Amino acid sequence: MTTWENKENGFFVVKLHYTADPEKRTKKYYEQAHRGMTEEAWQREMEINAEQSKGKKVFPEFIEQIHVANLQPIQGLPIYRGWDFGFHNPCCVWSQINPDDQWCLLWELLGHDEALEIFAPKVKSYFQGFQFKDFADRAGAQSSDKSQRTSIQILNSFGITPQYKFSNPEDRAQLIRGKLLKRLDNKPGTLVNKTCRMTIDGMNGGYHYPEVTNRSPVEKEEPFKDNIFDHYFDCWGYQAIFLFKPNKMRRDAPIRPRRTVHYNKYTGIPIR
């Protein structure tokens, strides 16, 4: 049994393994309890192994020994914040791009049954004195019958002006996967602060795809939304689509007229 206090919300957390009970440390108990369970289910339910998720990992490229480090914010560089909205679990993730061009996840924060008006000041209290660039869920600009102001308008009232645009979860995940890969200099493109335990657990399998079903072959696979891990990785993704996705020409962009070319009537060579 291990215990710790979550400094963000004051919760006292207890991690209790079944072997805390002396009577359950026997081979007989293991054989009885294991009966009818797959090894994956046993690891997930009884061994508290986040890597044994119900579906395949969204980020199999993540290796804790490679991607986790002790990180501190670097003065003089902007800090990026990704926002995900929702009354029950608003979320924010902080990151920087270091001088080695590595994307560094610095901090994570998940609200618990609190309005954005309460959550936003908490976010502003972190890393004071830095320049921030904010990115958010596009749905935050949509009005709701539950509030007179949109989520974006609420952030604006605190001096926070996030950018947002359309994206889908799998496209965002693909960008993050690319940043997790090792580069030509043998360094990973992404580092995660060792204090970001939820993100680490999510990378290890807590954030996963749904179990295999009779889904149509043309149906697009998207990560499972559990209302916990998905918030953290949505925050990552909203940053990624602005920081790393190349801009594409708008389909409705006006087409420039081609320049008229004149030719020499004797030689046929274009006259410049």
C-alpha positions in Angstrom: 0.0 0.0 0.0 1.3 3.4 -0.9 -0.2 6.8 -0.1 0.4 10.4 -1.3 -1.3 13.8 -1.3 -2.3 15.4 -4.6 -1.0 18.9 -4.2 -3.2 20.3 -6.9 -6.6 19.4 -5.3 -5.7 18.3 -1.8 -7.0 14.8 -2.3 -5.3 12.0 -0.2 -4.7 9.1 -2.6 -4.3 5.5 -1.5 -2.9 2.9 -3.9 -3.9 -0.5 -2.4 -2.7 -3.8 -3.9 -4.5 -7.0 -3.2 -1.4 -8.4 -1.5 -1.9 -5.9 1.3 -4.1 -8.7 2.7 -1.8 -11.5 3.9 -4.4 -14.1 3.1 -4.3 -13.1 -0.6 -0.5 -13.6 -1.0 -0.9 -17.3 -1.6 -0.7 -19.3 -4.8 -4.2 -20.8 -4.0 -5.8 -17.3 -3.9 -4.0 -16.3 -7.2 -5.3 -19.4 -9.0 -8.8 -18.9 -7.7 -9.0 -15.2 -8.4 -7.3 -15.5 -11.8 -9.8 -18.2 -13.0 -11.9 -16.9 -15.9 -9.7 -13.7 -16.4 -7.3 -13.1 -19.3 -3.8 -12.2 -18.3 -4.4 -8.7 -19.7 -7.5 -8.3 -17.6 -5.7 -9.6 -14.5 -2.8 -7.1 -15.0 -5.3 -4.3 -15.5 -7.7 -5.0 -12.7 -5.6 -6.7 -10.0 -2.0 -5.6 -10.6 -2.9 -1.9 -11.2 -1.0 -2.0 -14.4 -2.0 1.0 -16.5 -0.1 -0.4 -19.5 -2.8 -3.2 -19.8 -5.6 -1.0 -21.2 -8.8 -2.4 -22.7 -7.7 -1.3 -26.1 -4.4 -0.7 -27.8 -2.3 2.2 -26.7 -2.8 5.5 -28.6 1.0 6.2 -28.2 3.0 3.0 -28.4 6.1 5.2 -29.2 6.2 6.4 -25.6 9.0 4.9 -23.5 9.1 6.2 -19.9 12.9 5.7 -19.6 13.4 7.8 -22.7 10.7 10.5 -22.6 10.4 11.3 -18.9 12.8 13.9 -17.4 13.1 16.4 -14.6 12.1 19.6 -16.4 12.0 23.2 -15.3 10.6 26.2 -17.3 13.2 28.1 -19.2 13.3 31.9 -18.8 13.0 33.9 -22.0 11.0 31.3 -23.9 7.2 31.4 -24.2 5.0 28.8 -22.4 2.2 27.2 -24.4 -1.1 26.4 -22.7 -3.7 24.0 -24.1 -7.2 24.2 -22.7 -10.1 21.7 -22.7 -13.4 22.8 -21.4 -16.3 21.2 -19.5 -17.8 21.9 -16.1 -16.9 18.7 -14.5 -13.3 18.4 -15.7 -11.8 21.6 -17.2 -8.1 20.9 -18.1 -4.9 22.7 -18.9 -1.5 21.5 -20.0 1.7 23.7 -20.1 4.6 23.2 -22.4 7.7 24.8 -23.9 10.0 24.2 -26.9 13.5 24.1 -25.5 16.7 25.4 -27.3 17.2 21.8 -28.6 13.8 22.1 -30.4 12.3 19.5 -28.1 8.6 19.8 -27.1 8.6 19.8 -23.2 5.5 19.1 -21.2 5.9 21.0 -18.0 2.7 20.7 -16.0 -0.8 19.4 -16.0 -3.9 20.5 -14.1 -7.4 18.9 -14.1 -10.4 20.6 -12.5 -12.9 18.7 -10.4 -16.6 19.9 -10.6 -15.6 23.5 -10.9 -16.6 26.3 -13.3 -14.2 27.8 -15.7 -14.4 31.1 -13.7 -12.8 29.3 -10.8 -10.4 27.1 -12.8 -8.9 29.9 -15.0 -7.5 32.0 -12.0 -5.8 28.8 -10.8 -4.2 28.3 -14.2 -3.0 32.0 -14.2 -1.2 31.4 -10.9 1.3 29.0 -12.4 4.6 30.2 -14.0 4.0 33.9 -13.4 6.3 36.3 -15.2 6.4 34.2 -18.5 4.9 35.0 -21.8 2.0 32.7 -22.7 0.4 31.5 -25.9 -2.9 29.7 -25.5 -4.7 27.2 -27.7 -8.2 25.7 -27.0 -11.0 23.5 -28.1 -13.0 25.2 -30.9 -16.2 24.1 -29.2 -15.4 26.7 -26.5 -16.5 29.5 -28.9 -20.0 28.0 -29.2 -22.8 29.4 -27.0 -24.8 27.2 -24.6 -28.1 27.5 -22.8 -26.2 26.7 -19.6 -24.2 29.9 -19.6 -24.6 33.4 -20.9 -21.0 33.5 -22.0 -19.0 31.1 -24.1 -15.9 29.4 -22.6 -13.7 31.6 -24.8 -15.4 34.7 -23.6 -14.8 33.6 -20.0 -11.1 33.2 -20.7 -11.1 36.6 -22.5 -12.4 38.2 -19.3 -9.2 37.0 -17.6 -7.0 38.4 -20.3 -6.5 35.0 -21.9 -7.0 34.9 -25.7 -6.6 31.4 -27.0 -6.4 30.4 -30.7 -8.6 27.6 -31.9 -9.5 25.8 -35.2 -11.1 22.6 -36.3 -9.2 19.3 -35.8 -10.0 15.7 -35.0 -8.6 13.5 -32.2 -6.7 11.1 -34.5 -5.0 13.9 -36.5 -3.9 15.4 -33.2 -2.7 12.1 -32.0 -0.7 11.6 -35.2 1.2 14.9 -34.6 2.0 13.9 -31.0 3.3 10.4 -32.2 5.6 12.1 -34.6 7.1 14.3 -31.9 7.7 11.2 -29.7 10.0 9.6 -32.2 13.8 9.9 -31.9 15.4 12.3 -34.2 18.6 12.0 -36.2 20.6 13.3 -33.2 19.1 10.3 -31.2 17.1 12.7 -28.9 13.4 12.3 -28.5 11.3 15.1 -30.0 9.2 15.3 -26.8 10.0 15.2 -23.1 7.5 14.9 -20.2 8.1 16.2 -16.8 8.3 13.5 -14.2 5.6 15.3 -12.1 3.0 14.9 -14.9 1.9 11.5 -13.6 -1.5 11.4 -15.3 0.0 12.1 -18.7 2.6 9.4 -18.1 -0.1 6.9 -17.1 -2.1 7.9 -20.1 0.9 7.4 -22.4 1.5 4.0 -20.8 -2.0 2.8 -21.9 -4.5 4.7 -19.8 -5.3 6.6 -22.9 -6.3 3.9 -25.4 -8.5 3.0 -28.3 -11.8 1.2 -27.6 -11.9 -2.6 -27.5 -12.1 -4.2 -30.9 -15.7 -4.5 -32.0 -17.6 -5.2 -35.2 -16.9 -1.7 -36.4 -17.3 -1.0 -40.1 -14.0 -1.0 -42.0 -14.7 2.5 -43.1 -15.5 3.8 -39.6 -12.6 6.0 -38.4 -10.9 4.8 -35.2 -10.7 7.4 -32.5 -9.3 7.2 -28.9 -11.7 6.2 -26.2 -13.2 9.2 -24.3 -13.1 8.3 -20.5 -13.6 11.9 -19.4 -10.2 11.9 -17.6 -7.2 11.0 -19.8 -8.8 12.3 -23.0 -8.8 15.9 -21.5 -5.1 15.9 -21.0 -4.3 14.6 -24.5 -6.9 17.0 -26.1 -4.9 19.8 -24.4 -1.7 18.4 -26.0 -3.4 18.1 -29.3 -4.8 21.7 -29.5 -1.2 22.9 -29.0 0.2 20.5 -31.6 -2.0 21.5 -34.5 -0.8 25.1 -34.2 2.9 24.4 -33.3 3.7 21.5 -35.7 1.0 21.1 -38.4 2.1 22.8 -41.7 -0.3 25.4 -43.0 -2.2 24.4 -46.1 -3.5 26.6 -48.8 -7.2 27.4 -48.2 -9.5 25.7 -50.7 -11.3 29.0 -51.2 -8.2 31.0 -51.7 -8.3 33.2 -54.9 -6.2 31.8 -57.8 -3.6 34.3 -59.0 -3.9 35.0 -62.8 -1.0 33.6 -64.8 1.4 36.2 -66.2 1.2 36.8 -69.9 4.3 35.5 -71.7 5.4 37.1 -75.0 7.6 35.2 -77.5 10.1 36.3 -80.1 8.3 35.7 -83.4 11.5 34.7 -85.1 13.2 32.4 -82.5 10.2 31.3 -80.4 12.1 32.1 -77.2 10.1 33.8 -74.4 10.8 37.5 -73.9 11.5 38.1 -70.2 
